[in-house]
């Protein structure tokens, strides 16, 4: 899990993008966002918090094989941080 704080205007813009573009499961405060890096696809679970903070709870690598999809949980905070930074650069 990582926490990233944004400036107020960037946070509000990012939060609105989450609400409009990301997938949210009922009764959950987090959003699932797909990030593509080259040929790999990652799903980040992001939760907006108070004081302009974003929390990345976890990420999954989605790999497709002949039988369907395989999901691998990412726990390395460096990778989580990098994926969040890429998403922020794309969205803000």
N, C-alpha and C positions, 0 to 999 in steps of 0.2 A: 504494500500500500504506500502510495506517495501523496503528498499534498503540495499544491502549487497555488500561489496567490497571484492574482492579476489586478491590474488597475481597474477601478470601478467601471469605466466605460467599456473596456475590453471584456470584463466579466459579464456585464449585462448582455452584450452582443453575443458572446459565446453561449451564455445560458439560453438566450432566445433561439439560437441555432440548435442547441440540444433539444429544446422543446419541439421545434418544427421538423427536425431532420432525424433525430435519433429514435430508437425503439425503446419504449418503456413498458415494463410489465406491470399489470395492475397491482396496486398496494405496495409498490416499491418506490423508493426515493431515488434510485439510480437509473441511469440511461445506458443502453448498449449502443456503441458507436463502432462502425466498421472502418478500419484504416487499411489501405492497401499500400504496401511497400514492395516495389518491383513485382514479383509474381506471388508474393505471400500476402495473405489476408489475416488481419488481426481484429479481434473484437475486444474493445475496451469497455469496462464497466466503470462509468464516471458518475460521481455524485457531487452536485454543487452544494456548497456549505455557506455558512454565514461569513461575513467579512471578506467577501470576494475570493473565496478559496474553492479550488477544485480538488477532489479526492479521486484518485484512480484506485479502485478497490482490487481489481484484478484484470488480467488480460488473457485471451486465449489465442493460440495460433490455429487457424482453420486450414487443414490440409485435406485435399480431395483425393480419394483413391478410387479404384474400380468399384468398390463396394459402397461408396457413399462419402461421408465426411469423417475426419478424425480431428478431435480437439485436444490440444495440449495446453495445460495451464502454465502461464508464465509467472514466476515469483521473483525474478531478478529485478530489483528496484531500478537499476540502470536502464534496463530495457523498457520498463514501464514509464520511466521519466522521458526517455527518448521518444516513445510513441506519443505521449501526451504533447511534447514539444512539436512534433510533426503535425499533429492535429491542430494545435493552436496556430501554427504558421499557415496552415491551409485555410482555416476558418476566420481568422481575425485579420 
